[in-house]
């Protein structure tokens, strides 16, 4: 039982991660149901009643109930006869408009017995009231003629139509559309659930923080929700107005302290630089570096966001445009957040304490463009945004370029993820300090 509950929970988690796909398929099913309901007008039905006499009467006998069984059997037999081919064949010429086959006529006929009586209810459906009434009466008359004139004792019965079909009823259009809309949405939800499960179970994308950390044996140092700007204006608003909720603000503050930024115990002239590597196939993770830089600037830390040389410039095109425009607007100003776009990899900024460099590389064939070294390099990845193979290739390319991956930043962590990404007890990174010999900065780690 516990295993079943675990499988069900995992299945729901898989569907939740693909809620857009699930919602899209469900909405598609609903639209198909509505369209089908509008194209097929509600069917109209009409009923004729036929009374049968001469059948065995029920006998109340606690010992012998043959009479009851005989009556029930006879009534059930008449129901079968009323919808049989000979009866339908006799009614077929009188149906208007003409019906092509006995099967088509049979699909429009329903025969039942009224409770507690020997009365058959013959109901027919049609596109119009006259069609439904004519069909029900034709079948009822054919049945009466067939059983009354039969010489077969098993078929013969005294039958009479006591109430011809003279009125017709139909379901209202809103009810008709509502029924098919619900059915369509239900079918769409089932199909969407199956599709999401199939994709989720075959996917190699890493979801949980522990999975991401274990893929390259590097701990997750922070995980935060991110925004997804789609144009330069959205990026500009993010850089100017970004403010995380208190929980994630705490974790970002802790991350800055770990990098040695903003803590009171550090030399005021010391600087810190950080490179955030992300994958071109994972655009969600692109916002990690800009959000960290924007957060640091709102804490009064002189910060620079640098868009360095990119392996895939298409991914960063809108961010590149926003930063290029922002760099001109803030040129010579003393705003906490400065923006810089560089093609030669130079990141030096006078009066800046914290520099965040954004670099995007191809996870299938990662190559890091030549750029100035930073104090720390971290890998940015979103939950479900990369495979273990892609992260391993990125880590290998970084090592070949002389960069060690210090930690991993996870964007949009899965809300059902209870893992920590192997939260480390790492010492804070000491910012670069000027030396007494030549005044050049040296990088120190505690």
C-alpha positions in Angstrom: 0.0 0.0 0.0 2.8 2.4 0.9 4.4 1.7 -2.5 1.2 2.5 -4.3 0.8 5.8 -2.4 4.4 6.7 -3.3 3.8 5.9 -7.0 0.6 8.0 -7.0 2.4 10.9 -5.3 5.2 10.7 -7.8 2.7 10.6 -10.7 1.0 13.7 -9.4 4.4 15.5 -9.0 5.2 14.6 -12.6 1.9 16.1 -13.9 2.4 19.2 -11.7 5.8 19.8 -13.3 4.1 19.8 -16.7 0.9 21.6 -15.6 1.0 23.8 -18.7 0.9 20.7 -21.0 -1.8 19.1 -18.8 -3.9 22.2 -18.8 -3.5 22.6 -22.6 -4.6 19.1 -23.4 -7.5 19.4 -21.0 -8.6 22.7 -22.5 -8.3 21.2 -26.0 -10.6 18.3 -24.9 -13.1 20.9 -23.6 -13.1 22.8 -26.9 -13.5 19.6 -28.9 -16.5 18.7 -26.7 -18.1 22.1 -27.1 -17.5 22.1 -30.9 -19.0 18.6 -31.2 -22.1 19.7 -29.2 -22.6 22.7 -31.4 -22.2 20.6 -34.6 -24.6 17.9 -33.4 -28.0 19.4 -32.4 -29.7 17.9 -29.3 -31.8 14.9 -30.4 -35.5 15.0 -29.9 -37.4 12.0 -28.4 -41.0 10.9 -28.4 -42.6 7.9 -26.7 -45.5 5.6 -27.6 -47.1 3.2 -25.0 -48.3 -0.3 -25.7 -50.2 -2.4 -23.2 -49.9 -6.2 -23.3 -52.6 -8.5 -22.0 -52.9 -12.2 -21.5 -49.5 -12.7 -19.9 -49.1 -14.9 -16.8 -50.1 -13.0 -13.7 -47.7 -12.8 -10.7 -48.4 -15.4 -8.0 -47.5 -14.6 -4.4 -46.3 -17.9 -2.9 -43.4 -18.1 -0.5 -42.8 -21.7 -1.6 -43.3 -21.5 -5.3 -42.5 -18.3 -7.2 -42.9 -19.8 -10.7 -45.7 -17.3 -11.5 -43.5 -14.2 -10.8 -40.6 -15.7 -12.8 -43.0 -16.5 -15.7 -44.4 -12.9 -15.8 -41.0 -11.3 -15.7 -39.7 -13.7 -18.4 -42.7 -12.9 -20.6 -42.3 -9.2 -20.3 -38.6 -9.4 -21.0 -39.4 -11.5 -24.1 -41.8 -8.8 -25.4 -39.1 -6.1 -24.9 -36.8 -8.2 -27.1 -39.5 -8.8 -29.7 -40.4 -5.1 -29.9 -36.8 -4.2 -30.9 -36.3 -7.3 -33.1 -35.6 -7.2 -36.8 -39.0 -8.4 -38.0 -40.7 -5.5 -36.1 -38.2 -3.0 -37.3 -38.6 -4.3 -40.9 -42.4 -3.7 -40.7 -41.8 -0.2 -39.4 -39.1 0.8 -41.8 -41.3 1.8 -44.8 -43.4 4.1 -42.6 -40.5 6.0 -41.1 -40.0 9.5 -42.5 -37.5 10.6 -43.7 -36.6 7.1 -44.9 -33.9 5.3 -42.8 -31.2 3.4 -44.7 -31.0 0.2 -42.6 -32.5 -1.8 -39.8 -29.4 -1.1 -37.7 -29.8 2.7 -38.1 -33.4 2.4 -37.1 -32.5 0.2 -34.1 -30.0 2.8 -32.9 -32.8 5.3 -32.7 -35.2 3.0 -30.7 -35.3 2.2 -27.0 -37.9 -0.2 -25.5 -38.5 -0.5 -21.7 -41.2 -1.7 -19.4 -43.0 0.7 -17.1 -42.6 -0.3 -13.5 -45.3 -2.5 -12.0 -47.3 -2.8 -15.2 -47.6 -4.7 -18.5 -46.9 -1.6 -20.5 -44.1 -1.2 -23.0 -42.6 2.2 -23.5 -41.2 2.6 -27.1 -39.1 5.7 -27.4 -37.6 7.0 -30.6 -35.2 9.9 -31.3 -35.0 12.1 -34.3 -33.8 15.4 -35.6 -37.3 16.9 -35.5 -40.4 16.4 -33.4 -42.3 14.9 -36.3 -39.5 12.5 -37.1 -39.4 11.2 -33.5 -43.1 10.9 -33.2 -43.6 9.1 -36.6 -40.7 6.7 -35.8 -42.1 5.8 -32.3 -45.6 5.2 -33.7 -44.4 3.2 -36.7 -42.4 0.8 -34.4 -45.3 0.6 -31.9 -47.8 -0.3 -34.7 -45.5 -2.7 -36.3 -45.0 -4.5 -32.9 -48.8 -4.7 -32.2 -49.4 -6.1 -35.7 -46.5 -8.6 -35.5 -47.5 -10.2 -32.1 -51.2 -10.0 -32.7 -51.0 -11.8 -36.1 -48.3 -14.3 -35.2 -49.3 -18.0 -35.1 -46.3 -18.8 -32.9 -47.5 -19.3 -29.4 -44.1 -18.1 -28.1 -44.6 -14.8 -29.9 -48.3 -14.3 -30.0 -49.7 -11.7 -27.5 -52.7 -9.4 -27.2 -51.2 -5.9 -27.6 -52.7 -2.5 -28.1 -51.3 0.9 -28.4 -52.9 2.9 -25.6 -51.0 6.2 -26.1 -49.5 7.1 -29.4 -46.5 9.4 -29.6 -47.9 12.9 -30.0 -45.4 15.1 -28.1 -41.7 15.3 -28.3 -39.1 16.6 -25.9 -35.4 17.6 -26.3 -32.6 18.7 -24.0 -31.9 22.4 -24.0 -28.9 23.6 -26.0 -27.0 24.9 -22.9 -27.4 21.6 -21.2 -26.4 19.7 -24.3 -23.3 21.8 -24.7 -22.5 21.5 -21.0 -22.6 17.8 -21.0 -20.3 17.4 -23.9 -18.0 20.1 -22.6 -17.6 18.2 -19.3 -17.1 14.9 -21.2 -14.5 16.5 -23.4 -12.6 18.1 -20.5 -12.6 14.8 -18.7 -11.3 12.9 -21.7 -8.7 15.6 -22.2 -7.6 15.5 -18.6 -7.1 11.7 -18.8 -5.1 12.0 -22.1 -3.1 14.9 -20.7 -2.3 12.9 -17.5 -1.1 9.9 -19.6 1.0 12.1 -21.8 2.6 13.8 -18.8 3.4 10.5 -17.2 4.9 9.1 -20.4 7.1 12.2 -20.8 8.0 12.4 -17.2 9.0 8.8 -16.8 11.2 8.9 -19.9 12.8 12.2 -19.1 16.4 12.4 -17.9 16.1 16.0 -16.7 17.3 16.5 -13.1 14.5 17.7 -10.8 15.6 17.4 -7.2 18.4 19.4 -5.7 20.2 16.3 -4.5 20.1 14.9 -8.1 21.6 18.1 -9.5 24.3 18.3 -6.8 25.2 14.6 -7.1 25.6 14.9 -10.9 28.9 16.8 -10.6 29.6 16.4 -6.8 29.1 20.2 -6.2 26.6 21.5 -3.6 23.6 23.6 -4.2 24.4 27.0 -2.5 21.0 28.6 -3.1 17.7 27.9 -4.8 15.3 30.7 -5.6 12.3 31.4 -7.9 13.1 33.4 -11.0 11.3 35.7 -13.4 11.3 35.1 -17.1 11.7 38.4 -19.0 11.0 38.1 -22.7 12.0 41.6 -23.9 14.5 44.3 -23.0 11.8 46.3 -21.2 11.0 43.4 -18.9 14.7 42.9 -18.2 15.1 46.6 -17.3 12.1 46.4 -14.9 13.6 43.3 -13.3 17.0 45.0 -12.7 15.3 48.1 -11.3 12.5 46.6 -9.2 13.5 43.1 -8.2 12.7 42.3 -4.6 12.4 38.7 -3.4 10.1 37.6 -0.6 11.6 37.5 2.9 12.5 33.8 2.8 14.5 34.0 -0.4 15.9 37.4 0.6 17.4 35.7 3.6 19.0 33.0 1.5 20.4 35.5 -0.9 21.8 37.6 1.9 23.4 34.5 3.3 24.9 33.7 -0.1 26.4 37.2 -0.3 27.9 36.8 3.1 29.3 33.4 2.0 30.9 35.3 -0.9 32.3 37.9 1.5 30.1 40.7 0.2 28.3 43.1 2.5 29.6 41.7 5.8 31.0 44.2 8.3 34.1 42.2 9.0 35.7 42.7 5.6 38.0 45.4 4.3 35.9 48.1 2.6 38.4 48.2 -0.3 38.1 44.5 -1.0 36.2 43.4 -4.1 34.5 40.2 -5.2 33.6 38.9 -8.7 31.4 36.0 -9.6 30.7 34.2 -12.9 27.3 32.5 -13.3 27.5 29.8 -16.0 24.2 28.6 -17.5 23.1 26.5 -20.4 21.6 27.7 -23.6 19.0 25.0 -23.5 17.9 26.3 -20.0 16.7 29.9 -20.5 15.0 29.9 -17.1 18.4 29.9 -15.3 19.5 33.0 -17.2 17.8 35.3 -14.7 19.8 33.9 -11.7 22.8 36.2 -12.2 20.8 39.4 -12.9 18.5 38.8 -9.9 21.5 38.3 -7.6 23.2 41.5 -8.9 19.9 43.4 -8.5 19.4 42.1 -5.0 23.0 43.1 -4.0 22.5 46.6 -5.3 19.3 47.1 -3.4 21.3 46.3 -0.2 23.5 49.3 -0.9 26.4 47.2 -2.3 28.1 48.9 -5.4 27.4 46.2 -7.9 28.1 45.6 -11.6 26.2 43.2 -13.9 28.4 42.2 -16.8 27.2 40.4 -19.9 30.4 38.8 -21.1 31.3 36.9 -24.2 28.6 34.4 -25.0 28.8 31.0 -26.8 25.1 31.4 -27.7 24.2 35.1 -28.2 20.6 34.4 -29.2 19.7 33.3 -25.6 21.0 36.6 -24.1 19.9 38.9 -26.9 17.2 40.7 -25.0 19.3 40.9 -21.8 22.2 42.1 -23.9 20.0 44.9 -25.3 18.7 45.9 -21.9 22.1 46.1 -20.4 23.6 48.0 -23.4 20.9 50.6 -23.0 21.3 50.7 -19.3 25.0 51.0 -19.5 24.6 54.3 -21.5 22.0 55.6 -19.1 24.1 55.0 -16.1 27.5 56.0 -17.6 29.4 58.1 -15.1 26.6 57.8 -12.4 27.1 56.4 -8.9 24.0 54.1 -8.9 24.4 50.9 -6.9 23.9 48.7 -10.0 26.0 49.3 -13.0 25.5 47.5 -16.3 28.3 46.6 -18.7 28.4 44.6 -22.0 31.8 43.4 -23.0 33.1 41.4 -25.9 36.7 41.2 -24.8 36.0 39.8 -21.4 37.3 42.8 -19.4 35.2 43.3 -16.3 37.1 46.0 -14.4 34.8 48.7 -12.9 36.0 51.5 -10.7 34.2 51.8 -7.4 32.4 48.5 -7.7 32.5 46.0 -4.8 30.6 43.1 -6.3 30.7 42.1 -10.0 28.4 39.4 -11.5 29.3 38.1 -14.9 26.7 36.2 -16.9 27.9 33.6 -19.4 25.8 31.2 -21.4 27.3 28.1 -23.0 26.0 25.2 -25.1 25.4 22.1 -22.9 26.0 19.7 -25.8 29.3 21.2 -26.9 30.4 23.6 -24.1 33.2 26.1 -24.9 33.9 29.0 -22.5 34.8 32.1 -24.4 38.0 33.9 -23.3 37.2 36.2 -20.4 38.8 37.7 -17.3 38.9 35.4 -14.3 36.6 36.0 -11.4 36.9 35.1 -7.8 34.2 32.4 -8.0 32.4 30.5 -10.7 29.0 29.0 -10.0 26.7 27.0 -12.2 23.1 28.1 -12.7 20.5 25.5 -13.6 16.7 25.3 -13.3 14.8 22.4 -11.8 14.2 20.1 -14.8 16.4 22.2 -17.0 19.4 19.9 -17.7 20.6 16.3 -17.6 23.5 14.9 -15.7 25.5 14.5 -18.9 25.0 18.2 -19.8 26.1 19.4 -16.3 29.1 17.0 -16.4 30.2 18.4 -19.8 29.9 22.0 -18.5 31.9 21.2 -15.4 34.6 19.6 -17.5 34.8 22.6 -19.9 35.1 24.9 -16.8 37.9 22.8 -15.4 39.7 22.9 -18.8 39.4 26.7 -18.7 41.0 26.7 -15.2 37.7 27.4 -13.4 36.4 25.3 -10.5 32.6 25.2 -10.0 32.2 26.5 -6.4 28.5 25.8 -6.1 25.2 25.5 -8.0 22.3 28.0 -8.1 19.0 26.3 -8.7 16.2 28.4 -10.4 12.6 27.6 -9.7 13.1 24.6 -7.4 10.3 22.0 -7.5 7.8 22.7 -4.7 7.7 19.0 -3.9 11.4 18.7 -3.6 12.3 17.9 0.1 16.1 17.5 -0.6 18.7 20.1 0.2 21.3 19.7 -2.5 23.7 18.6 0.2 23.8 22.0 1.9 27.5 22.5 2.6 29.3 24.0 5.6 31.6 26.0 3.4 33.8 28.9 4.7 33.0 32.3 3.2 35.0 33.3 0.2 37.4 36.1 1.0 37.2 39.0 -1.4 40.3 40.1 -3.2 42.6 42.4 -1.1 45.3 44.8 -2.2 48.9 43.6 -1.4 51.5 45.8 0.3 54.1 45.0 -2.4 52.5 46.2 -5.6 48.9 47.1 -4.8 47.6 44.3 -7.1 44.6 42.3 -6.0 45.1 38.7 -4.9 42.4 36.2 -4.3 42.2 34.5 -0.9 39.9 31.7 0.3 39.4 31.1 4.0 
